[in-house]
């Protein structure tokens, strides 16, 4: 709705960039808090957060450019202006996950315990990120006449102007907030390491699949003329999440309990 938060002379603070920064900071704070609670070294987690931040920004922007190459043919330098919008969560998630695995393996830190500490942080950070999307107008929805439809009017918005559309950014923000609440409540009741993380992957994959049905922006090539790239990835995430929950759950059940 409001792409520019404020301007002071030549200094422009974009609302999208502000919310993305708030999301990263919130995620880092929660991950560090959980590290302390579970007995991990908070400083090690902070170091990992630094690498995750770099990987997530590069991965999410690269994925966006791959899906929308036409936007940058005439102005390739726009690729680097990430504060205006144009980050794909899946790209950032995949890049961050690969980076985390490499880092944790090298430091010989148990992967799934650390992943569980990051699970609520991912959902919370994504909540703020989607508020940024709503402000910039990216990731917008298809046309609709529902009572809660939104109409973008700002000339710098990335959404269609003057057309009532689904507020898909807010759908996603609300869904991520609910996932965060569930994981935060459930984290003290988990049965095995990795359960929180793969529950997050499962839940996010499902909600992303359904929210994609209401998207109106270009989603890349369609599979079987029916599913978007994000929907295919969402289905894959959900299936992998279920498989990993079963595998890790059976492995944990097979370990003899201490007397």
C-alpha positions, 0 to 999 in steps of 0.5 A: 500500500505504501512502498516508501516509508519516508524520505529525507532529502535523497535518503529513501527508506522503502517499507519493503526493506524495512519489514524485511530487516525487521523480519531478519532481526526478529528471527535472529532474536528468536533463534538466539533465545531458543539456543540459550533455552536448549543449551546451545552456544548463542554466539555460534547461532549468531555466526550462523545467522550472519551466513544465513542472512547473506545466503537467503538474500542472494538465493531469494533474489536469484530465484526471482530473477530466474522467474522474471528475467524480462524485468531486467533485460533493459535495466540489469542494475535493477537486480541489485535493488532488493529494497524495492521488492522482488525476493522469492522465499523458496530461493532464500529458504533453499540457499539458507538451508544448504548454507546451514548444513555446510556450516553445521557439518564443519562445526560438528554441531547437531543439525536437527536440534539447531534446525528446531531452534530456527523453526519458529524464527523462520515463521516469525521472520516470514510474517514480517516479510509478507507485511513488506510485500503488502506494502510494496505491492509484490506477490499480489492476488488475483481480482476479486469482489470480496468484502476484504479485497484491497485496491492499490493506488500508490503510483510506485506500487508493484500491484495493478492500480485501481483493481480490487484484488485478493490481499494474498500477502496478508493471507500469507502473513496470517498463515505464518503467524499461526504457524509461529504460534503453533510451533512456539506452543509445541516446542516444549512438547516435541518428541525428537530433534527435527520435529519442529523444523519438519512440521514447519516445512510441512505446514508451510508447504500446505498453506503456500500451495493453497494461497498460490491459488489466489495469486495474480502476479506472474508465477513462472511456467505452469506445470501441466497447465495447472500448477505454478512453480511455487505450488509444485515446490509446496507439494514437494515440501509437504511430502518431504516433511511427512517423510522426514517426520516419519523417518526421524520419529521411527529413529527416535523410537528405536533408541533405547530409553535410559533407565 
